[in-house]
Amino acid sequence: RADLSRSAPVDASMQEFSADAVLRPRDRVGKSPTTAVFFVQALDTMNEALMLWMEARDQHRSDIRVAALVEDGNINLSSNKAQRAFNRIDATAIYRGDEKAAIDRIERIALPVAA
């Protein structure tokens, strides 16, 4: 359903933001967006996801989505920086302990089902 690139930018114009995974839907009929996924183990990675999201919005790129897959809840999720990132990027999921649901959450944002 999608092509997967690892450690890649979501777009040539955003080379400085390398996501851990980039999902490009094969069926572009529904104009499904490309999704950059960041595997978050520290707040710095969450900030990278937020900066890409902000850059995509600044460039009016509705064809780009940004998601964070947080490895576990051991990063400080209550900090103001983490809250801003969680509340702004397109999707966030916590992996450890609920792996299937976390992957399903990323899939729903990256590969929406056409209505």
C-alpha positions as CSV (number, residue, x, y, z in Angstrom):
1,R,0.0,0.0,0.0
2,A,3.0,2.3,0.5
3,D,6.6,2.7,-0.3
4,L,8.9,3.0,2.7
5,S,12.1,4.9,2.9
6,R,14.3,4.8,6.0
7,S,16.4,7.8,7.3
8,A,15.2,10.0,4.5
9,P,13.8,13.5,4.0
10,V,10.1,13.7,3.3
11,D,10.7,16.1,0.4
12,A,13.7,17.4,-1.5
13,S,13.0,20.9,-0.3
14,M,13.3,19.7,3.3
15,Q,16.6,17.9,3.3
16,E,17.6,19.1,6.7
17,F,14.7,17.1,8.3
18,S,15.5,13.4,8.0
19,A,12.7,11.3,9.3
20,D,13.3,7.7,10.5
21,A,10.7,6.5,8.1
22,V,8.9,8.1,5.2
23,L,5.7,6.5,3.9
24,R,4.6,7.3,0.3
25,P,1.2,5.8,-0.6
26,R,1.3,3.9,-3.9
27,D,-2.2,4.8,-4.8
28,R,-2.1,8.6,-5.2
29,V,-5.6,8.8,-6.7
30,G,-7.0,10.0,-3.4
31,K,-4.0,12.4,-3.1
32,S,-3.0,10.7,0.1
33,P,-0.2,12.7,1.8
34,T,3.4,11.5,2.3
35,T,4.0,10.9,6.0
36,A,7.3,11.4,7.9
37,V,7.6,9.2,11.0
38,F,10.0,9.9,13.8
39,F,10.9,7.2,16.2
40,V,11.1,9.1,19.5
41,Q,13.4,8.1,22.3
42,A,14.2,11.6,23.5
43,L,12.6,15.0,23.4
44,D,15.1,16.2,20.8
45,T,13.6,13.9,18.2
46,M,10.1,15.1,19.1
47,N,11.3,18.7,18.5
48,E,12.7,17.6,15.1
49,A,9.2,16.3,14.2
50,L,7.7,19.5,15.4
51,M,10.1,21.6,13.3
52,L,9.3,19.6,10.2
53,W,5.6,20.0,10.8
54,M,6.1,23.8,11.2
55,E,8.2,24.0,8.0
56,A,5.5,22.0,6.1
57,R,2.8,24.4,7.3
58,D,5.0,27.4,6.5
59,Q,5.3,26.1,3.0
60,H,1.6,25.4,2.8
61,R,2.3,21.7,2.2
62,S,-0.9,19.9,2.9
63,D,0.6,16.9,1.1
64,I,2.9,16.2,4.1
65,R,2.0,14.7,7.4
66,V,4.3,14.2,10.4
67,A,3.9,11.5,13.0
68,A,5.9,10.5,16.1
69,L,6.1,6.9,17.3
70,V,7.3,7.2,20.9
71,E,9.2,4.1,22.0
72,D,7.9,4.3,25.6
73,G,6.6,6.7,28.1
74,N,10.1,7.4,29.7
75,I,10.5,10.8,28.1
76,N,9.1,13.8,30.0
77,L,5.7,14.0,28.3
78,S,4.5,16.6,30.7
79,S,7.1,19.2,29.7
80,N,5.8,22.3,27.8
81,K,8.0,21.3,24.8
82,A,6.6,17.8,24.6
83,Q,3.0,19.1,25.0
84,R,3.4,21.6,22.1
85,A,4.8,18.8,19.9
86,F,2.1,16.3,20.8
87,N,-0.7,18.9,20.3
88,R,0.6,20.1,16.9
89,I,2.0,17.3,14.8
90,D,-0.5,15.1,12.9
91,A,-0.2,12.0,15.0
92,T,1.6,10.6,18.1
93,A,1.5,7.1,19.5
94,I,3.3,5.4,22.3
95,Y,4.7,2.0,21.2
96,R,5.8,0.0,24.2
97,G,3.0,-2.0,25.8
98,D,0.5,-1.3,23.1
99,E,2.5,-2.0,19.9
100,K,-0.3,-3.0,17.6
101,A,-2.5,0.0,18.4
102,A,0.5,2.3,18.0
103,I,1.3,1.0,14.6
104,D,-2.4,1.1,13.6
105,R,-2.5,4.8,14.7
106,I,0.4,5.7,12.4
107,E,-1.2,3.7,9.6
108,R,-4.5,5.6,9.9
109,I,-2.8,8.9,9.5
110,A,-0.4,7.7,6.8
111,L,-2.8,5.6,4.7
112,P,-6.3,6.9,5.2
113,V,-9.1,4.8,3.7
114,A,-10.8,6.6,0.9
115,A,-14.5,7.4,1.6
